[in-house]
Amino acid sequence: IGGAQSVGLAPTALESGVSIKVLEYMALHMPALVLPGALNGYGDTLDGTVVVADDTDAYVDELVDLLNNEARRQSLAETASARLPDIITNAALKEYLEHLK
């Protein structure tokens, strides 16, 4: 499971706190596709590391594009996993995510 051949999905439409699954996708070297609700609590921390679709129609379009564009998936996966150590500041959480690799 994981890697650039996968796409992590976080279709959270309503704000529901911090979505840990987005960070797990990043730790697993997966590109992530999210709706804005999944970014609640992150502010602009994940800018450039995940694909954000503004609504469900855009979500479907982005998913189709990601599934058909290996280079884009690979680039997003590399960017996300490279930036993860800078994004996570809680030592225990950081250690947990490192074990997922």
Residue pairs with C-beta under 8 A, 6 or more apart in sequence:
1 28
2 25
2 28
2 29
2 30
2 100
3 28
3 29
3 30
3 77
4 29
4 30
4 31
4 70
4 73
4 74
4 76
4 77
4 78
5 70
5 73
6 28
6 30
6 31
7 30
7 31
7 32
7 33
7 63
7 66
7 67
7 73
8 21
8 22
8 24
8 25
8 28
8 30
8 31
8 32
8 33
9 32
9 33
9 63
10 19
10 21
10 22
10 25
10 32
10 33
10 34
10 35
10 38
11 34
11 35
11 38
11 56
11 59
12 19
12 34
12 35
12 37
12 38
12 40
13 35
13 37
13 56
14 37
15 37
15 40
16 37
16 40
17 40
17 41
18 40
18 41
18 42
19 34
19 37
19 38
19 39
19 40
19 41
21 38
22 32
22 34
22 38
22 39
22 42
22 46
22 50
23 84
23 87
23 88
23 93
23 97
24 97
24 100
25 31
25 32
25 80
26 32
26 49
26 50
26 80
26 81
26 83
26 84
26 87
26 97
27 81
27 84
27 97
27 98
27 100
27 101
28 100
28 101
29 77
29 78
29 80
29 81
29 101
30 77
30 80
31 50
31 51
31 66
31 72
31 73
31 76
31 77
31 80
32 49
32 50
32 51
32 76
32 80
33 50
33 51
33 53
33 59
33 62
33 63
33 66
34 50
34 51
34 52
34 53
35 52
35 53
35 54
35 55
35 56
35 59
36 52
36 54
39 46
39 50
39 52
45 87
46 87
48 79
48 83
49 76
49 79
49 80
49 83
49 87
50 76
50 80
51 62
51 66
51 76
53 59
53 61
53 62
65 72
66 72
66 73
66 76
84 97
85 94
88 94
88 97
